[in-house]
Amino acid sequence: MARVPNPIRSLAEPTAAYIHVPFCRHRCGYCNFTLTAGRDDLIDRYLAAVAHELAGLRAPKDVSTLFFGGGTPSHLPPEQLRRLFTIAAEWFWFAPDGEFSLEANPLDISSERLEVFGEYGVNRLSLGVQSFRAEKLRLLERDHSAEDVRRVVDLVRKRFAGDLSLDLIFGAPGESLDDWRRELDDALTLRPEHISLYGLTFERGTAFWSRLRRGELVAQDEESERAMYLEAVDRLTASGYEHYETSNFARPGKRCRHNETYWAARGYYAAGPGAARYVGGTRETNHRSTTAWLARIEAGQSPVAETETLNAEDRAREALVLGLRRVQDGVDQTAFREEFGYDVGALGGDELTKLVAAGLLEFNERRLRLSREGLLLSDWIWSKFLRC
Ligand code: SF4
């Protein structure tokens, strides 16, 4: 396929950085993230290893977004959080108007931790609320209640100057559409700047997966899940949120800039167990196991478990899929051609023509977007464009 020679911005020096904090009090039954539960004895070794891994950058990097995800970054006690932020600040020089996000568990939020966040410039908190319903919270093995969430949001609003994002899970076993509507109302009452939605999945290796196999849990059927998703899309957009990514909603001007870097297929630095970085067109993923990641770094070895260098066409295909996740903006054909060197129509080929004819994708002037129907089949649509 003819490719237009052009500078590729995805190969430029990244301006985003991610640090994975793999500690949680307990592993929730549905969770398959990279984490270690009940091993706070490893936190000091983890901090030393992050410092060591970041020293591999050799020189500090200017970044405009910094994201601490997990696991549960807020699980770290204030003193260890200070040390982590100090280490990160040594290697990532954070732009004054930058976005500094941190994922937090509601019960970790205290005046003391909020003070530490403020001291180091955290300006966006992503709170793992998941639900406001006692029965669902119990099922998800979360340790907070709806009352805790309201109290914590009140404290955040009084003691934290930044933005608040709430994570919500839909499609739990036994959940009805009316239950979900009430959850959305509860979330909207708190007026967060941002909301992220997750459809519950049963991942192999999790306790939920085993419980599903034993018949102890019954998954929602696809139709109910889709109805819940569309209900959220309609309700949140009617309440003034932009549906800017398939699972993310923001008040105007409050999108997550860090995650937008991923969807724009630009580069990013990363450190910590399981963390993936994308620098100069090469993706490296660290060892998922916290102890293996630690052991490698402590032995002076590389923590990288997988390396993948994408060729120009694969980069463009990935960028097309990531761009289509941006529901509102979609993929601007002119900008795409300039940035990735490929024509959207030529790259998508017959599959693209068929998806447009089927009403799953639509062209609107120069932009290609998912249609409402396409939103419900997005994973299947991505598989049409990616070469495995
Ligand atoms: S708190 Fe979050 S990251 Fe930790 S186990 Fe539960 S869902 Fe997973």
Boltz pocket constraint, residues with backbone or C-beta under 6 A from the ligand:
constraints:
  - pocket:
      binder: B
      contacts: [[A, 23], [A, 24], [A, 25], [A, 26], [A, 27], [A, 28], [A, 31], [A, 32], [A, 33], [A, 35], [A, 70], [A, 71], [A, 72], [A, 105], [A, 128]]
      max_distance: 6.0
